[in-house]
Protein backbone atom coordinates (compact mmCIF):
# COMPACT_ATOMS: atom_id res chain seq x y z
CA UNK A 1 0.00 0.00 0.00
CA UNK A 2 1.41 3.39 -0.98
CA UNK A 3 1.58 6.28 1.45
CA UNK A 4 0.56 9.82 0.56
CA UNK A 5 3.41 12.24 1.24
CA UNK A 6 3.59 16.04 1.28
CA UNK A 7 7.06 17.48 0.73
CA UNK A 8 7.90 21.01 1.90
CA UNK A 9 11.26 22.65 1.17
CA UNK A 10 12.89 25.47 -0.72
CA UNK A 11 16.69 25.59 -1.43
CA UNK A 12 19.07 23.19 -3.16
CA UNK A 13 19.58 21.31 0.10
CA UNK A 14 15.88 20.45 0.10
CA UNK A 15 15.79 19.68 -3.61
CA UNK A 16 18.35 16.90 -3.13
CA UNK A 17 15.93 15.25 -0.69
CA UNK A 18 12.94 15.67 -3.01
CA UNK A 19 14.92 14.15 -5.88
CA UNK A 20 15.76 11.12 -3.74
CA UNK A 21 12.09 10.62 -2.84
CA UNK A 22 11.08 10.88 -6.50
CA UNK A 23 13.72 8.33 -7.50
CA UNK A 24 12.45 6.03 -4.73
CA UNK A 25 8.97 6.15 -6.35
CA UNK A 26 7.32 7.70 -3.28
CA UNK A 27 3.78 8.95 -3.78
CA UNK A 28 4.23 12.70 -3.42
CA UNK A 29 0.79 14.27 -3.51
CA UNK A 30 1.88 17.88 -3.03
CA UNK A 31 5.05 19.97 -2.93
CA UNK A 32 5.17 23.13 -0.86
CA UNK A 33 7.87 25.76 -1.31
CA UNK A 34 8.50 29.47 -0.88
CA UNK A 35 7.00 31.85 -3.48
CA UNK A 36 9.17 32.91 -6.42
CA UNK A 37 11.74 35.54 -5.41
CA UNK A 38 13.61 38.24 -7.37
CA UNK A 39 17.10 37.03 -8.32
CA UNK A 40 20.04 38.12 -10.43
CA UNK A 41 20.89 41.56 -11.76
CA UNK A 42 17.50 41.92 -13.42
CA UNK A 43 15.67 40.91 -10.23
CA UNK A 44 13.57 38.52 -12.30
CA UNK A 45 11.13 36.40 -10.32
CA UNK A 46 12.80 33.01 -9.99
CA UNK A 47 11.33 29.72 -8.71
CA UNK A 48 13.03 27.89 -5.88
CA UNK A 49 15.15 24.81 -6.68
CA UNK A 50 12.41 22.66 -5.12
CA UNK A 51 9.70 24.21 -7.30
CA UNK A 52 11.78 23.78 -10.46
CA UNK A 53 12.39 20.12 -9.68
CA UNK A 54 8.74 19.48 -8.79
CA UNK A 55 7.47 21.03 -12.01
CA UNK A 56 10.00 19.03 -13.99
CA UNK A 57 8.36 15.89 -12.60
CA UNK A 58 4.79 17.16 -12.99
CA UNK A 59 4.17 17.34 -9.24
CA UNK A 60 1.55 19.79 -7.93
CA UNK A 61 3.22 22.82 -6.34
CA UNK A 62 1.83 25.19 -3.68
CA UNK A 63 3.49 28.44 -2.63
CA UNK A 64 1.58 30.02 0.27
CA UNK A 65 3.10 33.17 1.76
CA UNK A 66 2.17 31.77 5.15
CA UNK A 67 -0.50 29.55 6.64
CA UNK A 68 -2.71 32.28 8.06
CA UNK A 69 -5.40 32.01 5.38
CA UNK A 70 -8.13 29.44 5.80
CA UNK A 71 -7.84 28.53 2.12
CA UNK A 72 -4.21 27.48 2.54
CA UNK A 73 -4.98 25.45 5.66
CA UNK A 74 -7.91 23.71 4.00
CA UNK A 75 -5.86 22.90 0.91
CA UNK A 76 -3.10 21.34 3.05
CA UNK A 77 -5.69 19.21 4.85
CA UNK A 78 -7.38 18.21 1.59
CA UNK A 79 -4.30 16.24 0.51
CA UNK A 80 -5.17 13.62 3.16
CA UNK A 81 -1.49 12.89 3.59
CA UNK A 82 -0.05 10.11 5.69
CA UNK A 83 3.15 12.09 6.34
CA UNK A 84 4.66 15.50 5.62
CA UNK A 85 8.43 15.73 5.10
CA UNK A 86 9.91 19.17 5.72
CA UNK A 87 13.46 20.12 4.69
CA UNK A 88 14.63 23.75 4.92
CA UNK A 89 11.18 25.06 4.04
CA UNK A 90 11.54 28.47 5.66
CA UNK A 91 8.00 28.82 7.02
CA UNK A 92 6.75 28.16 10.54
CA UNK A 93 4.01 25.54 10.42
CA UNK A 94 1.03 26.11 12.73
CA UNK A 95 -0.44 23.35 14.89
CA UNK A 96 -3.27 22.68 12.46
CA UNK A 97 -0.78 22.00 9.67
CA UNK A 98 1.41 19.82 11.89
CA UNK A 99 -1.49 17.61 12.93
CA UNK A 100 -3.17 17.24 9.54
CA UNK A 101 -1.10 14.30 8.18
CA UNK A 102 -1.99 10.97 9.77
CA UNK A 103 1.58 10.47 11.04
CA UNK A 104 2.36 14.15 11.54
CA UNK A 105 5.36 15.98 10.11
CA UNK A 106 9.04 15.11 10.17
CA UNK A 107 12.09 17.25 9.44
CA UNK A 108 15.59 16.50 8.16
CA UNK A 109 17.94 18.84 10.05
CA UNK A 110 21.60 19.42 9.16
CA UNK A 111 23.12 18.80 12.58
CA UNK A 112 23.35 16.23 15.34
CA UNK A 113 20.56 17.52 17.55
CA UNK A 114 20.25 18.90 20.13
CA UNK A 115 23.40 20.71 18.97
CA UNK A 116 22.83 23.55 16.53
CA UNK A 117 19.10 24.01 16.47
CA UNK A 118 18.08 26.89 14.24
CA UNK A 119 18.77 28.61 10.95
CA UNK A 120 22.44 27.94 10.18
CA UNK A 121 23.56 24.61 11.66
CA UNK A 122 26.01 23.74 8.89
CA UNK A 123 27.87 27.06 8.94
CA UNK A 124 27.93 27.20 12.75
CA UNK A 125 29.45 23.73 12.99
CA UNK A 126 32.30 24.86 10.75
CA UNK A 127 32.75 28.24 12.43
CA UNK A 128 32.88 26.50 15.79
CA UNK A 129 35.60 24.11 14.67
CA UNK A 130 33.48 20.99 15.22
CA UNK A 131 35.17 17.75 14.20
CA UNK A 132 31.90 16.02 13.32
CA UNK A 133 28.41 16.95 12.25
CA UNK A 134 25.54 14.99 10.70
CA UNK A 135 21.82 14.86 10.06
CA UNK A 136 18.88 14.24 12.35
CA UNK A 137 15.39 13.19 11.30
CA UNK A 138 12.96 14.39 13.95
CA UNK A 139 9.29 14.85 14.59
CA UNK A 140 8.20 18.46 14.18
CA UNK A 141 6.69 20.22 17.17
CA UNK A 142 5.78 23.87 17.72
CA UNK A 143 9.11 24.71 19.42
CA UNK A 144 12.08 25.31 17.11
CA UNK A 145 13.85 22.04 16.18
CA UNK A 146 12.83 20.56 19.53
CA UNK A 147 10.97 17.43 18.42
CA UNK A 148 11.80 13.86 19.33
CA UNK A 149 14.55 12.32 17.20
CA UNK A 150 13.96 9.28 14.99
CA UNK A 151 17.32 8.81 13.21
CA UNK A 152 20.81 10.36 13.48
CA UNK A 153 23.79 9.81 11.19
CA UNK A 154 27.23 11.36 11.72
CA UNK A 155 29.56 12.93 9.15
CA UNK A 156 33.19 13.92 9.84
CA UNK A 157 34.17 17.49 8.94
CA UNK A 158 37.37 17.54 6.89
CA UNK A 159 40.08 20.22 7.12
CA UNK A 160 39.19 21.30 3.57
CA UNK A 161 35.44 21.57 4.04
CA UNK A 162 33.70 24.85 3.35
CA UNK A 163 30.05 25.51 4.07
CA UNK A 164 29.45 24.80 0.39
CA UNK A 165 31.08 21.37 0.37
CA UNK A 166 29.54 20.49 3.72
CA UNK A 167 26.08 21.47 2.45
CA UNK A 168 26.52 19.10 -0.49
CA UNK A 169 27.74 16.20 1.62
CA UNK A 170 25.08 16.65 4.29
CA UNK A 171 22.34 17.00 1.67
CA UNK A 172 23.31 13.65 0.19
CA UNK A 173 23.61 12.05 3.63
CA UNK A 174 20.23 13.45 4.62
CA UNK A 175 18.57 12.25 1.41
CA UNK A 176 20.03 8.76 1.73
CA UNK A 177 19.09 8.57 5.41
CA UNK A 178 15.55 9.73 4.67
CA UNK A 179 14.92 7.17 1.93
CA UNK A 180 16.47 4.34 3.97
CA UNK A 181 14.47 5.24 7.09
CA UNK A 182 11.16 6.09 5.45
CA UNK A 183 9.66 2.55 5.46
CA UNK A 184 10.28 2.24 9.20
CA UNK A 185 8.96 5.75 9.84
CA UNK A 186 5.77 5.05 7.89
CA UNK A 187 5.37 1.74 9.73
CA UNK A 188 5.93 3.55 13.06
CA UNK A 189 8.70 1.11 13.92
CA UNK A 190 11.14 3.71 15.25
CA UNK A 191 11.14 4.72 18.91
CA UNK A 192 11.25 8.53 19.19
CA UNK A 193 14.08 9.79 21.43
CA UNK A 194 13.57 13.03 23.35
CA UNK A 195 16.29 15.66 22.98
CA UNK A 196 18.45 16.51 25.98
CA UNK A 197 17.45 20.10 26.70
CA UNK A 198 20.59 20.61 28.79
CA UNK A 199 22.74 20.03 25.68
CA UNK A 200 20.92 22.44 23.36
CA UNK A 201 22.90 25.01 21.35
CA UNK A 202 21.48 27.41 18.78
CA UNK A 203 22.75 28.17 15.28
CA UNK A 204 21.94 31.82 14.77
CA UNK A 205 21.39 33.12 11.24
CA UNK A 206 24.59 34.15 9.44
CA UNK A 207 24.91 37.89 8.77
CA UNK A 208 27.30 40.03 6.73
CA UNK A 209 28.50 41.60 9.99
CA UNK A 210 30.50 38.39 10.50
CA UNK A 211 32.51 38.83 7.29
CA UNK A 212 35.46 41.07 8.29
CA UNK A 213 38.56 39.13 9.34
CA UNK A 214 40.03 40.35 12.62
CA UNK A 215 43.73 39.59 12.27
CA UNK A 216 44.26 39.99 16.01
CA UNK A 217 42.64 36.55 16.32
CA UNK A 218 44.65 33.33 15.86
CA UNK A 219 45.09 32.12 12.27
CA UNK A 220 43.33 28.83 13.00
CA UNK A 221 40.18 30.73 13.99
CA UNK A 222 40.32 32.89 10.87
CA UNK A 223 40.74 29.76 8.75
CA UNK A 224 37.44 28.49 10.18
CA UNK A 225 35.81 31.85 9.49
CA UNK A 226 36.86 31.81 5.84
CA UNK A 227 35.63 28.24 5.36
CA UNK A 228 32.42 28.78 7.29
CA UNK A 229 31.42 31.85 5.27
CA UNK A 230 32.20 30.33 1.85
CA UNK A 231 30.22 30.50 -0.45
CA UNK A 232 28.10 33.12 1.38
CA UNK A 233 28.46 35.79 2.61
CA UNK A 234 32.29 35.38 2.26
CA UNK A 235 34.98 36.62 4.61
CA UNK A 236 36.57 40.00 3.85
CA UNK A 237 39.65 42.05 4.62
CA UNK A 238 40.64 45.60 3.74
CA UNK A 239 43.88 47.05 2.42
CA UNK A 240 44.38 50.72 1.51
CA UNK A 241 40.63 51.33 1.69
CA UNK A 242 39.73 48.47 -0.70
CA UNK A 243 37.71 45.51 0.59
CA UNK A 244 38.71 42.09 -0.71
CA UNK A 245 36.67 38.90 -0.42
CA UNK A 246 38.60 35.89 0.84
CA UNK A 247 37.36 32.57 -0.53
CA UNK A 248 40.21 30.36 0.65
CA UNK A 249 42.92 30.63 3.29
CA UNK A 250 44.89 28.43 5.64
CA UNK A 251 47.03 28.78 8.71
CA UNK A 252 50.67 29.27 7.69
CA UNK A 253 53.80 27.78 9.24
CA UNK A 254 55.18 31.29 9.78
CA UNK A 255 55.54 32.79 13.23
CA UNK A 256 55.91 36.52 13.69
CA UNK A 257 55.91 39.28 16.26
CA UNK A 258 54.65 41.76 13.65
CA UNK A 259 51.44 43.65 14.29
CA UNK A 260 48.31 41.70 13.29
CA UNK A 261 47.36 42.37 9.68
CA UNK A 262 50.94 42.97 8.55
CA UNK A 263 51.91 41.36 5.24
CA UNK A 264 54.84 39.07 5.99
CA UNK A 265 55.48 37.82 2.47
CA UNK A 266 53.96 36.78 -0.82
CA UNK A 267 54.86 33.25 -1.87
CA UNK A 268 53.58 30.55 -4.21
CA UNK A 269 50.77 29.71 -1.78
CA UNK A 270 49.45 33.24 -1.37
CA UNK A 271 49.68 36.35 0.79
CA UNK A 272 50.96 35.58 4.29
CA UNK A 273 49.49 37.87 6.96
CA UNK A 274 50.45 38.17 10.62
CA UNK A 275 47.73 37.20 13.10
CA UNK A 276 47.22 37.02 16.83
CA UNK A 277 49.28 34.76 19.09
CA UNK A 278 52.23 35.03 16.72
CA UNK A 279 50.46 32.96 14.07
CA UNK A 280 50.00 33.75 10.38
CA UNK A 281 47.31 33.21 7.77
CA UNK A 282 47.91 32.61 4.07
CA UNK A 283 45.25 34.18 1.85
CA UNK A 284 44.93 31.73 -1.05
CA UNK A 285 41.98 32.91 -3.17
CA UNK A 286 40.70 36.48 -3.15
CA UNK A 287 38.41 38.75 -5.13
CA UNK A 288 38.79 42.46 -5.68
CA UNK A 289 35.69 44.65 -6.17
CA UNK A 290 34.25 44.19 -9.65
CA UNK A 291 36.71 41.40 -10.49
CA UNK A 292 36.63 37.62 -10.53
CA UNK A 293 38.17 35.23 -8.02
CA UNK A 294 41.93 34.85 -8.48
CA UNK A 295 44.93 33.22 -6.85
CA UNK A 296 46.07 35.67 -4.20
CA UNK A 297 49.75 35.17 -5.07
CA UNK A 298 49.18 36.16 -8.71
CA UNK A 299 47.09 39.18 -7.79
CA UNK A 300 49.62 40.38 -5.21
CA UNK A 301 52.53 40.00 -7.63
CA UNK A 302 50.68 42.12 -10.17
CA UNK A 303 50.44 44.89 -7.55
CA UNK A 304 53.77 44.57 -5.75
CA UNK A 305 53.73 48.02 -4.14
CA UNK A 306 50.26 47.52 -2.67
CA UNK A 307 51.05 44.08 -1.26
CA UNK A 308 54.61 44.86 -0.20
CA UNK A 309 55.99 43.35 2.98
CA UNK A 310 55.10 45.52 5.95
CA UNK A 311 51.83 46.89 4.57
CA UNK A 312 48.84 46.13 6.79
CA UNK A 313 45.36 44.76 6.29
CA UNK A 314 42.66 46.08 8.59
N, C-alpha and C positions, 0 to 999 in steps of 0.2 A: 504494500500500500504506500503510495507516495504521500509526502507531507508538503503542505502549502507553506511557503517561506516568503516573508517580506525581507528585502535587503535594503538597508539605509546606510549611505556613505557618500563621500564627496571627492577627496583627492586621489592621487595615484595610489597611495597606500591602500585605500579602500578598494580601488578598481582591481588590484591584484587579487584580493579576496573574492570579489564578484566573479572574476574570470575563472577562478578555481572552482567555484560553485557551479558555474555554467558548464565547465568541462566535466564535472562530476554528475551532470544530468539531473541536478536538483530542480524541483518544481518551484521556480521563482514567480510568484503571482504578481508582485509589484516591486518596483525599485524607487526608493525615495532618495532625493539628493537636494543640495542647495540650488536655488535659482541661478540662472545664467548671470555671470558677472562681467563687467568691463575688463578687458585685458589687452595688453600690447600698447603700442604707441597710438593706435587709432581708437583705443578704448572701446573696441567692438565687443558686443555681448558675446560671451563665450561659454559653452556648456562645460560642466565639470567633467573630469575624466570618467567618473562613474556613469554620468548621463550618456556620454558618447559611446561607451561600451554597451550600455543597456540598449540604446537605439540600434546599434550595430547588430544586436541579437534579437531585435523585435520584441523587447520586453517593455511592458507598460511603465512609464516614468511619471512620477509625481514630484512637484517642486514647491511645496507650501513654504511661505515665508516663516510661518510658525504654526503652532497647533492651537491657536486661540479661536479660530473660526469653527463653528459647528459642522460646516460642510467638510472641512478637512478631517475632523475627528470621525465623522460618519463614514467618510470614504475609507479611512484606515480600517475601521471596524468591518466594513463591507467585504474586505478581502477574505475574511474568515480564515485567517492564517493559523497554522499550528505553532509557528515560531517566527520571531523577528530577529534578524542578525544585524547588529549595528557596528560599523567600523568607521571611526573618524567622520561622523555625520556632521557635527557642528551645530546641532540644535538640541535643546533640552526637551526631553520627552515627558509630557505630563502623565499623571497616574493613569488616566483613562487609556492612553496609548499603550503604556507599559502592560496593562492588564488585558488588553484586547486579544492578543494571540493566546491560544490554548495553553502553551507552555511558557508564555511570557516572552521577554526579550533578553538576548545575550549580547555581550560586547567583546570584541577582540582588542585588547589594550597592549600597547607597545612597551611594557615593562613587567618586571616581576613584582606584582602587587604583594603587599601594600606600599612598596616603594614607588615613588614617582606617580602618584595620582595626578591627574590634571592635563593641561593643554600640551605640554612639550616634554613628554617623558624620554624621548630618544635623545634630544639635544641635551637635556639635563644630565642624563647618564654619562654622556661624553664630557661635558663641562666639569662634572664632578670627579672625573677620573676613575669611574667604576670599571672594574675588570670584567664584569659580566652583566648582561642584561637578558632580555627574553620577551616572551609574550604570555599574557594571561587571558583565558576565556572566562568571563564571569557573568553572573546574572546581573541585570540592570535594576537598580533601585533608585529612589528619588535622590539620595545623597550622591555626590560626585565620586564615581569610580569606587564605591564602597560595597558593592554587592559581593555575595558569596562566590568563591572561585571554584571553577569546574576542572580546568586544566592549566598547567604551567609548563613551559618549555624554556630552557636556558639557551643563551647564545653568548659565547665569549666576545669581548670587544678587542679588536686587534690594535696594535700601535699605529697602523695606517688608516684606521677607520675615520671617516668624516661623518657628519650627520647624514649626508647623501648616501654614502655606501651602507651605513647602518640602517637607514630607512629601507633600502632595497632588500637587505638580508633579512630584516625583521618582517617585512611585508611577505616575503616568500615563506618564512618560518610560520608566520601567523596563518597564511592561507593553507599551508600543508597541515598544520595542527587542526585548523577548523574542519577541513574535509575529513581528516582521519577520525576526529572526535564526534562528528555530527551524528552518526548512527547511534552512538551511546547516549548522546544528549537527547535526541528525539525519543529514544526508548526509556529515558529517565533512569539510566543505569549508573550515572555518576553521582557520587555523594558530594553535595556542595560543602565547601570548607570556608568558614567565616574568616575574614581578614583580622589580623592582629592590629587593633587600633593603636596600640602603643608603638608600633613600628612604622606608622604612616609618615611618609614625606610627600611634599607637593611639588610638582613640576610647573612652576609659573610660566606663563606665556613669554616667549622670547621677544625682546624689543631691540630697536636700533641703538638705544642708549648703552647696550652691552658691547657695541662694536669696537670702540677705541681700545687699543692695546696700551696698557700701563706698564712701561718697561721697568718700573721699580719693582715689579713682581718677578718671581723666579721664572726662568725660561720654560721650565716644564709646565707651569700653569698657563703660560701664554700659548704654548703648543696646544694644550687642550682647548683653549679659547678659539684658536684659529680653526681647529678641526670641528669643534662643536657648532660654529657659526657658518660653516660651509655646507651647503651652497647658499644659505640665506640666514641672516642678513649680511654676513661676511665681515670679518674683523678688519679694522682700519688702523692706519698710523699716519702721522703727518710730518712732512719735512719741508721747510721753507714755505709754509703756508699752503702746501698742496696735500690733499688727502689721498692716500693710496689704499686700495683694497688689498688684503692679504689672503690669498686662497690656500697657500701651503707654506708651512714653516716647520722647523724642528729644532730641538735643543742642540746647541753646538758643543763641541768638546772644549772650546775656548774658556778660559777663566780670565777675569779682568777686574781691576779696581776702578775702571773708568766710570764716569757718571752714567746712570741708566739712560738708554736711548742713543748713546754714542756709537757711531759706526766704527767698528774695529778693523774690518777689512772687507773686501769683495773678493770672493774666490769662485771656483767652478761650481760650488753648491748654491751660492747666493750671496746675500748681503748679511754680514754677521754684525749683530747689534748687542751691545752690553745691556744686561738686565740686572735685576736685584739678586742679592746673595752671591755676587761675583760670577753669576752664570751668563750665558749668551744665547741668543736666538738667531738662527739663520732663516732669513726670509727667502723662500724658494720661488714662489709664484706670486706676482703682484699685478695690479692693474691701475694705471693712471687714469684720471678723469677723461672720458671720451675716447679711451683707447681699449684695445683688447687685452686679455690676459697674456702675460709674457714671463719668460724666465727672468727672475730678478737679477741674476748675474749679467745677462745680456743688456738689460735695461740700464743697470748701473754703469756698465762699461761704456755705454753710449752717452752717458752724462757724468763723466768722471769728476768734474768740479763739484757737482751737486752731491754726489755720493762719496766724496773724499773722506778718507779716514779722519776722524775727529769731529765731523759734522754730527748733529744730533736730531734724532726723531723726537717728537713730542706726542 
